[in-house]
């Protein structure tokens, strides 16, 4: 069995884009590129992904308001820098 490469080797220094597809019972289902089944992570790990420079999490901001509030806080930080 070969190891799975989660990094985007085609573009250096760009974050890997993940997609939030479901939140249920404190678990977050995230789609990785090149994986057919979403992975399930806990809230602690989800927030680590959100704050990481190596990953970018996308999703429906109406369905997942947490993404909207996180995006707004990042934009505010960038404007004040």
N, C-alpha and C positions, 0 to 999 in steps of 0.2 A: 504494500500500500504506500502511495506517495503522499507526502505532506501537502496540505492545502495552503496555497499562498493567498493571503488576504490583502496583500499590498498591491497597489496599482503600479506595476513596474513600467508601464508605458509612459507615465508622466512623473518625473521626479518632483518631489517636494509638494505634490498636490494631495490633499486629503482623500481618503477612500470614502466614496459616497454610499451611505447606508440609507435604508428606507424603513421608517416605522410603520408597521402595518396593523398592529393590534396592541391594546393594553387590556389585560384581564387578570383580576385577582393579584395585582401587584407585580405581574410579569409583563415584560415588554417583548413583543415579537418584532424582530428586525430582519430585513432582507439584506443579505450580502451580495455583492456582484458575483456572478458565476456559481451561485448556490441555488438549487431549485426549491429548497425548503427553508423558511425563515428560522433563525435561531431564537431561543427564548432566554432572556437574561433578567436578572433581578433589578430592582430600582437603583441600588447602589452602583452597579456596573453601568446601567443606563446613563446615570449622571456623569460617570467617568468618561463615557463615550462623548457626551455632550460637551464636556469641558476640554476634550483632547483636541490638539491641533492636527492629529493624524486622521481623524474621522470627521465627516460631516453627515448629520442625520437630517433627512428630508421626510416629509409626510404632509398629510392634509391638516392644515392649521385649524380648520373648523372642527374637525373630528378630534384632534389632539392639541388643545390650547397650550399645553406645555411647550410645544415647539414654537408657538407664536411668542410667548413670553420670553423664552430663551433667545430667540432671534432678535427681539427688540432690545434685550439687555446687551447683546453683543454689538448691535448697531450703535447703541448709546456709548459704549466703551470706545468704539472706533472713532466716533465723532469728537470725543473729548481728548483723544490722543494727539 
